[in-house]
């Protein structure tokens, strides 16, 4: 067996596909919430792009970090009081 010259812990974890970013989804008010887990920004679907009626979020949003046309920053409860 060949010796490994460098460790690969610095490499991003990937399932063999493209690495996703979902840059804006984490703070979007349309982010899916699955109880009891909570917010699910890293999935293909959200409250706008549902699993039953769409292909999911646009590829530019998922893979390239583009802002979705429906993005609205989530309002924190109790803010402004």
C-alpha atoms as one frame of an Amber mdcrd trajectory, in Angstrom:
protein
   0.000   0.000   0.000   1.259   3.496  -0.873   2.087   5.894   1.945  -0.220
   8.861   2.314   1.897  12.007   2.103  -0.746  14.479   3.291  -3.922  14.153
   5.345  -7.220  15.151   3.767  -8.964  16.616   6.828  -8.823  20.080   5.228
 -11.041  18.857   2.362 -14.770  19.691   2.482 -17.032  16.723   3.172 -18.924
  15.728   0.061 -21.163  12.853  -0.906 -19.599  12.784  -4.339 -21.862  15.494
  -5.779 -21.515  19.235  -5.968 -20.984  21.058  -2.696 -23.948  23.220  -1.695
 -23.879  26.689  -0.172 -27.487  27.790   0.523 -25.868  31.077   1.590 -29.102
  33.054   2.031 -31.451  30.248   3.102 -30.301  30.216   6.722 -31.732  33.680
   7.395 -34.738  33.515   5.049 -38.261  33.631   6.467 -39.315  30.889   3.998
 -36.817  28.324   5.327 -38.449  24.943   5.984 -38.979  23.992   9.631 -39.279
  20.327  10.571 -40.273  19.680  14.177 -38.621  18.673  16.436 -35.422  19.206
  14.389 -35.956  22.876  13.539 -34.865  24.978  10.565 -33.658  23.114   7.455
 -31.782  25.634   5.255 -29.590  22.985   3.599 -32.386  21.167   1.780 -33.537
  21.656  -1.820 -37.020  22.712  -0.674 -38.541  25.523   1.370 -41.946  27.159
   1.909 -41.778  28.697  -1.595 -40.218  25.777  -3.486 -42.241  22.801  -2.219
 -41.403  19.147  -2.901 -44.809  18.377  -4.409 -44.977  21.148  -6.986 -41.423
  22.159  -7.957 -37.945  20.857  -8.732 -36.757  22.787  -5.685 -34.678  25.893
  -5.230 -32.828  27.193  -8.300 -29.351  25.708  -8.811 -27.804  29.190  -8.607
 -29.164  29.511  -5.055 -28.060  26.046  -3.972 -24.619  25.798  -5.561 -23.438
  29.315  -6.384 -24.644  31.341  -3.390 -26.997  33.569  -5.398 -29.791  35.373
  -3.569 -33.220  33.884  -4.289 -35.788  36.185  -5.879 -38.156  35.416  -2.968
 -35.604  36.006  -0.164 -36.906  37.939   2.815 -34.863  38.191   5.980 -36.544
  36.408   8.874 -37.897  38.762  11.501 -36.815  37.782  14.995 -39.650  37.603
  17.502 -39.453  40.365  20.073 -37.284  42.582  17.872 -38.057  46.269  18.012
 -39.750  46.204  21.407
